Amino acid sequence: MATKILDIWTDTLDCCGRAWWIEVLTVQPNCTYYFGPFVNATQAEGAVKDYVEDLENESAQGIQTQVKRCKPVRLTIDHDTGESS
């Protein structure tokens, strides 16, 4: 029950643009990734390490992260090809 309430609250915050997201920029590939949404910055910051490890395992280089409130339109943006998903 508590998980369902948390999911509804997260969805509500996301719809209003008040949820927290992890923005990850990589040099190689030249991409921007968004991971989330999260209810608060602390929760998002706690997840950064796992997402960075996953990208490192996929040979991404030049990884920079930022936790911020936003409402990404696309979760992955490939700046070299202009593709997004």
Legacy VTK file of the C-alpha trace (Angstrom):
# vtk DataFile Version 3.0
C-alpha trace
ASCII
DATASET POLYDATA
POINTS 85 float
0.000 0.000 0.000
2.760 2.458 0.955
4.609 1.741 -2.294
1.490 2.505 -4.329
0.994 5.802 -2.479
4.652 6.713 -3.069
4.273 5.878 -6.778
1.186 8.090 -7.041
2.996 10.927 -5.226
6.038 10.568 -7.511
3.810 10.614 -10.594
2.025 13.718 -9.288
5.302 15.532 -8.693
6.526 14.500 -12.139
3.386 15.764 -13.857
3.868 19.146 -12.157
7.568 19.317 -13.019
8.492 19.123 -9.318
10.075 15.657 -9.280
13.816 15.184 -9.022
15.800 13.650 -11.859
19.378 12.581 -12.419
20.828 14.197 -15.531
23.890 12.371 -16.862
26.068 13.829 -19.589
28.631 11.653 -21.351
31.356 12.680 -23.767
31.600 9.268 -25.420
28.953 8.622 -26.558
27.901 12.267 -26.757
24.600 11.787 -24.924
22.377 13.146 -22.208
20.446 10.662 -20.091
17.701 11.280 -17.544
16.935 8.823 -14.754
13.972 9.217 -12.456
11.627 10.513 -11.302
12.432 10.699 -7.603
10.436 12.260 -4.757
13.400 14.171 -3.331
17.013 15.069 -4.045
18.367 12.719 -1.381
16.661 9.751 -3.003
18.029 10.738 -6.420
21.551 11.319 -5.104
21.475 7.854 -3.559
20.837 6.326 -6.984
23.529 8.229 -8.929
26.293 5.692 -8.253
24.324 2.778 -9.734
23.484 4.656 -12.941
27.095 5.795 -13.364
28.327 2.221 -12.850
25.908 0.959 -15.509
27.155 3.549 -18.008
30.790 2.786 -17.162
30.078 -0.907 -17.786
28.808 0.133 -21.221
32.148 1.968 -21.807
30.758 5.492 -21.498
33.440 8.127 -20.884
33.493 11.666 -19.539
30.530 11.127 -17.239
29.091 14.130 -15.396
25.983 14.042 -13.216
23.572 16.560 -11.797
20.519 16.043 -9.612
17.842 18.582 -10.419
14.152 19.272 -10.615
12.990 19.109 -14.187
10.531 17.446 -16.504
12.532 15.826 -19.296
10.739 15.394 -22.577
13.167 12.669 -23.654
15.039 10.229 -21.442
17.967 9.730 -23.830
19.356 12.276 -26.259
22.148 11.282 -28.669
23.726 14.590 -29.629
25.756 13.104 -32.511
22.827 11.613 -34.413
19.993 13.759 -33.087
18.167 10.583 -32.013
16.168 10.571 -28.837
14.010 8.155 -26.927
LINES 1 86
85 0 1 2 3 4 5 6 7 8 9 10 11 12 13 14 15 16 17 18 19 20 21 22 23 24 25 26 27 28 29 30 31 32 33 34 35 36 37 38 39 40 41 42 43 44 45 46 47 48 49 50 51 52 53 54 55 56 57 58 59 60 61 62 63 64 65 66 67 68 69 70 71 72 73 74 75 76 77 78 79 80 81 82 83 84
